[in-house]
Amino acid sequence: MKSILNKLNLLVLGTVLLLTFPGCSDDNTSDLKLDGDTWLTALELNDTYTGVIDRTNKTVTIAVPEVYDTDAMPRPLLRQAMC
């Protein structure tokens, strides 16, 4: 009985490895351009509140009033890549 279970485990492991191995590829083609200048240079909310960009700590801080209505902020359109 142990022999059958060992063979079954080996078969399952082999199948999983065969199915996962082809999924790993170095073919990383994309339309995303990463070779240019990618620094965030400015950030403003509604042309009223200016952000402070700290490149060392990789943070952006924007001071807004406590009663600022974040639901009224315009939302950027996000595009999803089509595979």
Secondary structure in CASP SS format (residue, H / E / C, confidence):
PFRMAT SS
TARGET T0000
AUTHOR 0000-0000-0000
METHOD secondary structure of the structure
MODEL  1
M C 1.00
K H 1.00
S H 1.00
I H 1.00
L H 1.00
N H 1.00
K H 1.00
L H 1.00
N H 1.00
L H 1.00
L H 1.00
V H 1.00
L H 1.00
G H 1.00
T H 1.00
V H 1.00
L H 1.00
L H 1.00
L H 1.00
T H 1.00
F H 1.00
P H 1.00
G H 1.00
C C 1.00
S C 1.00
D C 1.00
D C 1.00
N C 1.00
T C 1.00
S C 1.00
D C 1.00
L C 1.00
K C 1.00
L C 1.00
D C 1.00
G C 1.00
D C 1.00
T C 1.00
W C 1.00
L C 1.00
T C 1.00
A C 1.00
L C 1.00
E E 1.00
L E 1.00
N C 1.00
D C 1.00
T C 1.00
Y E 1.00
T E 1.00
G C 1.00
V E 1.00
I E 1.00
D E 1.00
R C 1.00
T C 1.00
N C 1.00
K C 1.00
T E 1.00
V E 1.00
T E 1.00
I C 1.00
A C 1.00
V C 1.00
P C 1.00
E C 1.00
V C 1.00
Y C 1.00
D C 1.00
T H 1.00
D H 1.00
A H 1.00
M C 1.00
P C 1.00
R C 1.00
P C 1.00
L C 1.00
L C 1.00
R C 1.00
Q C 1.00
A C 1.00
M C 1.00
C C 1.00
END
